[in-house]
Amino acid sequence: MLNIVLFGPPGAGKGTQSERLISRYNLVHLSTGDIFRANIKGETELGKLAKSYIDKGQLVPDSVTIDLLRSEVLKHDNPKGFIFDGFPRTQKQAGALDEFLSSINSSISMMLSLDVEEDELKTRLMKRAEVSGRADDADPKIIENRIAVYKNETAPVKSYYDNQNKLIGIDGMGSVNDITDRLYASIDAN
């Protein structure tokens, strides 16, 4: 089973590239944001629990997030693999994900980390704001904050996978197709 953590800062191109990887390798896309929304909308027990934290402005605890992911993974019979999007965001979450996957005789195959220069991230996010109308991509101060949060809180997860020899840095600069080709080459070499 091919299980990929697609990683990178806001604006690195994770959404665009994950669509291409899903198509080429027939993977299941697991976005924690999508899973939260679907469970809250469906009023599942886990959705209600997650909503109780969100309504208070709190982060959903790792245990609840893992339980939501677990239920989503187990819905699929004999998948070729998964792309994890938006998770893990902390080393503790990475450990919990490893524990869960181990319990179903699987593991993370690799973390593909899209490396993009900060000025390019800002340019991409501003362009995305024009196209998608996302207000959080249009405000330079919000962009700065999102990049800072990524650097301080999320980027350390890279060392977790690096210590397992599963981290693969991908040059995220250049055309969308060039970046896709680099991702394909990295996956196919492993």
N, C-alpha and C positions, 0 to 999 in steps of 0.2 A: 504494500500500500504506500502510495506517495503522499505524505503529509507535509505541507509547506506552510511556514509562517512567512507571509509577505510583509516586509517591514520597511519603514522609512518615515521621514517627517511629512507634515502636511504639504501637499503640492508635489510630492515625489513621483506621483503617477501610479500609486498602488491600485486605484480603481480601474484605470485603463488597462494596466498590465494584468490584473487578476482576471479580467474578462477573457483575455487572450490565452492565459494559462489554463483556465477552466475549459475552454473550447478545445485546445490542443491535447490536453492530457485527460479529459473527461473527469474533472474533479468536481467535488461538491463545495460550493462557496458557503462558508460559515462566517457571517458578520454578526458580532455580538450586538451591535445596534439594531439590526434587522430582527434578531432573535428576541431581544427585549420588547421591541414594538409589537411583534406578532403575538407574544405571550400575554402582554398587557391587553392588547385588543381582544384576544381570545378569552381573556379572563381566566387563564389557567391558574392553578394554585401558585406555581412559581412566578407567574406574571403578576399576580396580586401582591406577592411578597416583594418582588422587585419594585413595583409601583409604590409600595409603602415607604421605601427608602428614597426613591426619586422624588416623591411628593414633599419630602422633608428637606430636599436639596442635598441629600447625602449620597455618597457613592454606594452602589450595590455591592454588598460584601462578596469577596472572592468565592465563598462556598456556594452562594446562590448563582453566581455567574457560571461556575463550573457545572452545577446541577442543570442549568439551562442548556449549556453546551452538550453535556452528556445526553440529555433527552433528545437533542437534535441529531447528534451523531448516531444514536441507536435507532433512529427512524429509517436509516438507510441500510438495505441489505446488500452486502458485498460491494461496497463502493471501491472505486479505483484509488480514492484518496480524497483529501480535503485541503482547501486553502483556508487558513485561519486569518481573518481580517479584523483588526481592532482588538486582538487578543493573542498572546498575553501582553499586558501593559506594565507588569512588574515582574521581578524575579520570583516572587512568591507565586504569582499566577502561572508562570512558566513551570515551576515545580509541580503545582497542582495539575496542570495539563499533562505533564509527563506521567504523573501518578495514575491519572484517569486512563490515558492511552495504554499504559502498561497493563492495566486491569483488563483490557480487551485485546491484549497481545499485539499492540501496535506502538508506534513512537513517532516523534517528529523526525522527518527525513532530513530537513534542512531549513535554515532561516535564510531567505534571500533578502538582503538589505540593500535597498535602493539608495545610493549615495549621490546627493545633489548639493551643489553649492548654495549657500543661503540666499545670495542675490537672485539666483535662478528660481528658487522656491517662491520668493516674493513676487517675481515677475509672473510666474505660472499662476499663482493664486489670484493676482489681480486680473489676469486674462480670464480665469475661470469665473470670476465674479461677473465679468461682462457677459459671458455666455450663459451661465446658469442662474444669475441673479442672486447668488448666495451672499447675503450681507456680511457674513463673517469672513469672506474672502476679499471684501472691498476695503475694509478699514485697516490701514497700515499698523495701527496700535494693536488691534486684535491679532493680526498676522504675526507681529513680533512676539506677542504673548504666547500664541499657539506653538511657535517654534521654540521659545524658551521652555515651555512646559515639556515639549518633546525631549529637548536636550537634557533637562534636569531629571525628569521622572520616567520617561519611556526608554530613551536610548540605552540606559544601563542593562536592559534585557539582552542586548547584543552580547555582552560578556558572558551571560548564562549559556548561550548557545555556542559561543566561541570556545568556552571551556569544554564543551562536548565535541568540538571539532565539527560543528554543524553550521557555522556561520559562513555564508558566502557573500562577500561584498560585490555589488553590481554597480558599475558606473552608470548612474542615472542621468547623465548629460547626453545631449544629442537628440536625434529624431526618435519618435515613438517606435518606429520599426527597428532602429538600431538597438534600442534598449530591449525590445522584445527578443531580438536575435541573441543578445547577451544572456538573457534569462534562459532561453531555450538551450543554449550551449551549456550553461552551468548545470541545468537539470539533466540533460542528456549525458553529461560527463560523469554523473554520480550514480 
